[in-house]
Amino acid sequence: MAYDEYLADRIRRQLKEKRTAFSELKMMGGLCFKVDDKMLCGIHIDKKYGDSLLMARIGLDTYEKELEKSECLPMDFTGRPMKGYIFVTPDGFDNENDLSYWLDLCLTFNPMAKASKKKKKIK
């Protein structure tokens, strides 16, 4: 198992309770949740941190403020943090209200987010 199935189930349940249509995509050993074909959030087991992290796409407007919280880390896969995306440690999504907070931030930003460009299929 490359990601936390229990956390995935919690996210699925909350998105359904919020009446949000979503899809899932397994990528880079993790799981990504998408809304309107745009990345909403994801689950990643970080080797440096040694635990599951919630990846949240919250946008630039709230990025700096949320990053000040002790349970937040810059999202950094390549050595360069991605602005507008954060990792949340388990302390930040331990209970359902905390997880709901992060999902609400992601859902608030999602309509403003740009979708990735689709790659053309080579025939």
N, C-alpha and C positions, 0 to 999 in steps of 0.2 A: 504494500500500500504506500503510495507516494504522497498522499495527503490525508488529513484527518477526516474520516468518513462521518464521525459524529458531528463535527463542525459543519460539514457539508449538509447533513440532514437538518441541522438547526437553521442554516441559511435558507434551505428549500422551504421549510415550514414557515419561516417568517415572511418570505416573499409571497407565498401562497396566502397567508393571512392578510398581507397588504394588497392582495388581489393584483399582483404584478405578474405579467406574462414574462417568462425568462427562458433562456436556453443555457446549456452548459457546454463547456469545451475543455477537454483535457489537454494541457499543454505544459511543457517543460517540467514534468513531474508533479504538477499541481492541477488545480481545477479552477476554471474561470467561469463566472456567471455573467451572462450578457442580457441586456434589456435593449430592445430596439436595435439589435445587431451591434451594440456598443458595449465594451467591457464595463461592468458595474463594479465587481469586486472579485476576489479570488482567495484561494487557500494555497499556501506555500510552506513547505517545511524547510526552514533555513538551516544550512549546515553550520554556519558560524554561530547562530543563536541557539541551535539545538532543539527547536520546538516549532510547532505550527504557528504561522503568522497569518493574520487576515490582511490581505492586500485591499486597500480601499482607494477608489478613484473619486476624489472629493473636489478636485478643481483648485485653481490657484487662489481664489478668494478666501478659502478657509484653510489652505495648506499651512501657512506659517503659524496661525493660531493653534491649530490642532497639533502641530509638530512640537509645540512647547510642552505637551503632556508627557509624563514619564512613560506611559505605555505606548508611545508612538515613536517610530523610527523612520528615517527617510527610506523610500523604496530604492534600493540600489542593487541591481543585478550585475552591472558592468563596471562598477567603480565610479560611476557618475549618477547621482540621485536623479530620479525622474520627478520633476516638479508637478504638483497636482495629485500625486500618488503617494500613499504612505503605507507602511506596515504597522499593524497594531498587534502588540504582544498579547498573550492569553489573559493577562491581568485586565486588559481593556475590553474583552468580550466574554468574560467569565459568566456573567448572568445575562438573561434574556433582554433586560432593559438596555444594558450596555451594547449588546449586539444590535439591537433595534436602532440605537442612536447612530451607529456607523452605517447601517444600511439606509437609514433615512438621509444621512448626508450624501451617500452615493446616489440615491434615487433623486435627490434634489438637484444634483449636478448633471445627471444623465441627459436630460433634454438639451443641455447646452454643449455637451461633449460632441466632438466630431468622431464619426465612425472611421475606422481604418479603411483605406482604399482596398477594394477587392482586386486580387491578382487575376489576371487573365489566364484562362486555361490554354495550355499549349496542346494543339491537336497533332 
